[in-house]
Amino acid sequence: MEGTSIDGASTPSPLAKWKADFSRAFQYYLDRSTPHSFKRWLGTLAVAAVYFLRVYFVQGFYIVSYGLGIYVLNLLIGFLSPMVDPELDVLEGAALPTKDSDEFKPFIRRLPEFKFWYSITKAFCVAIVMTFFSIFDVPVFWPILVAYWIILFLLTMKRQIVHMIKFKYIPFDIGKQASVNF
């Protein structure tokens, strides 16, 4: 029996050991990168630039780019949305504070910044790999895809901004909030 020793104890195969070591090292570097958000986003910007240069020079893979754009838009909506949707929780009695006397509830994202960054970076890496396989290079008229994506983006962002205004939340930290007493 492969992977077992004489005394019946199982020993990991070299592939399983390599996978565990790689996973541990990868997680170590991910954990180390957590407080360095600016550097992480610069790295993602570099990966995105490599992808866009690859698509530009190959002159193809527009369907992959469109799918990537839809995925990033979906992640952006999760990043801008609160974990608890006030529209759905009105029935249960939990809502964002609307008056000064209401309890303060901080904005908690549905998709945290680190997971947002990690998902976008992973998506760009997968898209780069996909550009090396001609099966994903489906011939399409790309200006229609770009126009459709822009329309989808504008409609989705309009809906999200209306939601933010209606329930009075800001998904960004603008700095230390100063209270003004007159």
N, C-alpha and C positions, 0 to 999 in steps of 0.2 A: 504494500500500500504506500503510495507516494505521500510524503509529508508527515509520516509518522515514524517515530523512533522505535527501538526494540522494546522499551518499557511501556509502550502504548501511548505515550504523550505525543501530542501533535506538535510538529515544528513547522513554522511558517515557510512557505516556498520563497525563493529569492524574489519573485515578482511581487508577492504580497508584502514582503519586507520593504522592498523599494517603494511600493505604493504608500505604505504607512510612513516611511521616512520622508517621502516627498510631501505627503499631506501634512505632516507635523511641521516641516520647514515652511511650507506655504502658509499655514496658519500662523506661525511665528511672525513671518514678515507682514502678514495682514494685520496682526495685532500691533506690531510696531508702527505701522503706517496710520493707525487710527487718529492720533492727535495732529497729524500733519495734513490737514485737509487741502491747503493750497497746493502743496507738492503733489498730492494724489490727483487733484483735478488738472494740474499741469501735465502729469503723465497720461491722463485720459485724453487730454487735448492733443498730445503727441500721437497717441494711438489712433485717434480720429483723423488727424492729418495724414497719417500713413494710409488709412483706409481711403480717404478722399483722393489722395494722389494716385493710389492703385486703380481706383475706378476711373479717374480722369485719363490716365495713360492707357488703360486697357480699352476704354470707350465701351463699357458694357456693365452688366450686373445691376441694371436699374431696378429690377424687381427686388433684388437683395437690399438695395438702398431704400426702396420704398418700405419694405417690411421692417428694416431697421428704424426708419423714421416713425412708423406707426408704433413700434415697441417703445421707442424713447418718449413719444408723446404719452403713451399709457403710463410709463414710469413717472413722467412729469406730473400727471394728474394725481397719482398716488402721493407724490412728494408734496404737492400743494394742498392736499385734502386733509382735514382733521381725522384723527383716528376714530372719533365718535362723531358721526354725521348728525348735526342738530336737526336736520329735516326728518330723519328717521326716528330720532329719540324723543321728539315732541310727544309722541304717544306714550312714552314711558315716564315722562316728567323730567328727564335730564336735558338741560339745554345750556347753551353758552350764556353767561351773564349779560343782561341787557340794561341794567341800572347800576349806579354806583354802589348801591347797598347789596347787590347780589354777591355771592361768593366768587372769588377769583379762581378761574380754572385755566391753567396755562395751555397754550396751543401744543398739542402733541400730534405729530405727523402720522399719517397712515403708513408711509414709507420713510423710515429714517434716512438721514443724509448718507450715512456710510453704506447702507444697502442700496440706495439710489446710485451712488458712485460705483459700487461694485457691480451692479447689474448693467449699468451703461458700459463700463469697461469690458465686461465679459461679452456683451452683445457686439461691441466693435471688434473684439478679437475673433469671435465666431464668424462675423461678417468678412473679416480679412481672410480667414481660412476658406470660406465659401467661394471667394473670388479665384481660387486656384482650381476649381472644378467647373468645367464648361457646362455641366448639366444645369447649373444655376443661372447661366447667362441666357435668359429667355428674351428673344427680340421683342421689344415693345417701343411704342412711341413715347419717349420719356417726358416730353413737355406736358402731356396729359396727366401723368403721374405726379409731376411737380405741382401742377395747378390743383389737382384733387387734394394733395397733401396740404397745400397752403389753405384751401377752403376748410378742410377738416380741422386744421390747427386753429384757424381763426374762430370757427364755430365752437370748438371745444374750450378754448381759452375764454371766449365771451361768456359761456355758460359757467365756467369756474369763477370768473371775476364777479358775475352777478351773484353767485352763491356766497362768495367772500363778503360782498357788500351787504347782502341780505342778513347774514348771520354775524357780521361785524368781527371778523377775525383777519389777522395778517399773518401769513405763514413764514415771515422772515423776522429775524432779530435786527431791528434797526439801530439798536444801541440801548443804552440805559434810559429807561423811561423816567422822565422827571414829572412829578406831580405839580400842577400849577394851582395854587390856592389864591383866590382873590379876596 
